[in-house]
């Protein structure tokens, strides 16, 4: 068996809930009914920890909306894959252009796409000073720059001219923002669903982005994409996103209150039963039945499942911890001889030691612990020395 990473499902509009091992269908259908009735600007978050299936949840929701039964329009934006660009506004607009290009077979909306892009480019130039302040977290102090006092004096001499220019820039920026929102409203109106359903803009992996990019993206949604006919759905780990906000504005900053400015409603994705989640990882992600030798054995799989579920329930393991145990266990599985007759317990217990009791884990790999001998001798010396 090779190391496997949890790869999200890719649902299709023909079968949006195929492979729904965590029973998300009813929840997604209910949420879709709610958001399909929204006409005004709206931002919703899907809150769930890392490794609990937010990406698959979004993809199923999107596929459901795009199915023949719903026939709605959606855009899926991966924030983490775009944060290298440093420009959420431009990335959003590029995504819109690609969407229009895909949907507009006749080319009649080409002019609208070009208008949106043109205004966005002009607006980005106007917003550079604001973005610079955000990128430096506001800690730009000219008095600490070499010859800063002279620079301040020179700036002071021209303050009236600068103030006049600033006011003009402010008026022009405000006008561009209004024009941009007007064009976005036209865009959203073109892609309403059959009964007026809004365009859904799904944003995934926001909490994995660089702090400044994540904050700028939220500000962009709030101030520029706040138009009727567009519903934003952001998949986040709320706790991690709060840390991101504090990384930019300081540890004493009220991150929760700040985030409420952007979010109209927060939905916490229910955690699936641990047994269901473990079965999903076992069968759909790490796929024991595709392994070699001892792993490709129904008895081993049943024992592994029963043992892992019992341990997970007894210790009340989070889904994130369960996922990490699978990741590290897969590294141990690589060292199992194909002809070995093995017990599944050590391949759960050692990664568990690593995650929850690091000191005991280090003693184990050094051979200085009771865990290095029976009753886990099935692992042998090779597994004990497989540090990871």
Secondary structure, DSSP 8 states (H G I E B T S, - for coil): -----------BTTBTTTT-TT--HHHHHHHHHHHTT--S-EEEEEE--TTSSHHHHHHHHHHHHTSTTT---EEEEEHHHHGGGS-HHHHHHHHHHHHHHHH-SS-TTHHHHHHHHHHHHHHHHHHHHHHHHHHTTT---GGGSTTHHHHHHHHHHTHHHHHHHHHHHHHHHHHHHHHHHHHHHHHHHHT--TTS--EEEEEE-GGGS-HHHHHHHHHHHHHHS--TTEEEEEEE-HHHHHHHHHHHH-TTS-HHHHHHTT-SEEEE-----HHHHHHHIIIIIS-GGGS-GGGS-HHHHHHHHHHHHHHHHHHT--HHHHHHHHHHHHHHHTTS-TT----STHHHHHHHHHHH-HHHHHHHHTT-SGGGSTT-GGGHHHHHT---
